[in-house]
Amino acid sequence: MPAWPRPSMDYRHRIGRCVVFFAFAILFDVAGLIIFLLGIFAHFEFWDFFVLSGPIIIFLSLVFWIFWYLGNLNVSPQELLLPP
């Protein structure tokens, strides 16, 4: 039987080692999008707060995406050794 496709969903294989940073990045993206769309489609007096803070939250999720990417880099031990 081939190794792929696996019968069970192995999310660690797809997401990587940094599940916490991945979850925070997704959470910030979804929250920013919801706040942004709420500012556009809901009728509030202070709609501009939502329209402006949504993209800022999405931009802040970039920090978690960078941490997630850096946490999944593979570096061999030979590359870590500095020359004398």
DABELMO-V446838 format. One record per backbone hydrogen bond with DSSP energy under -1.0 kcal/mol. NH is the residue of the N-H (numbers start at 1). CO is the residue of the C=O. E is the energy in kcal/mol with one decimal. If there is no record, write none. Layout:
NH;CO;E
NH;CO;E
This chain:
11;9;-1.2
15;11;-3.1
16;12;-1.5
19;17;-1.1
22;18;-1.7
23;19;-2.5
24;20;-2.4
25;21;-2.2
26;22;-2.3
27;23;-2.6
28;24;-2.6
29;25;-2.2
30;26;-2.7
31;27;-2.7
32;28;-2.5
33;29;-2.2
34;30;-2.5
35;31;-2.5
36;32;-2.3
37;33;-2.7
38;34;-2.2
39;35;-1.9
40;36;-1.4
41;37;-2.7
42;38;-2.0
44;42;-1.2
51;47;-2.3
52;48;-2.0
53;49;-2.3
54;50;-1.9
57;53;-2.1
58;54;-2.1
59;55;-2.4
60;56;-2.1
61;57;-1.3
62;59;-1.2
63;60;-1.2
65;61;-2.0
66;62;-2.3
67;63;-2.3
68;64;-2.5
69;65;-2.2
70;66;-2.8
71;67;-2.1
80;76;-1.0
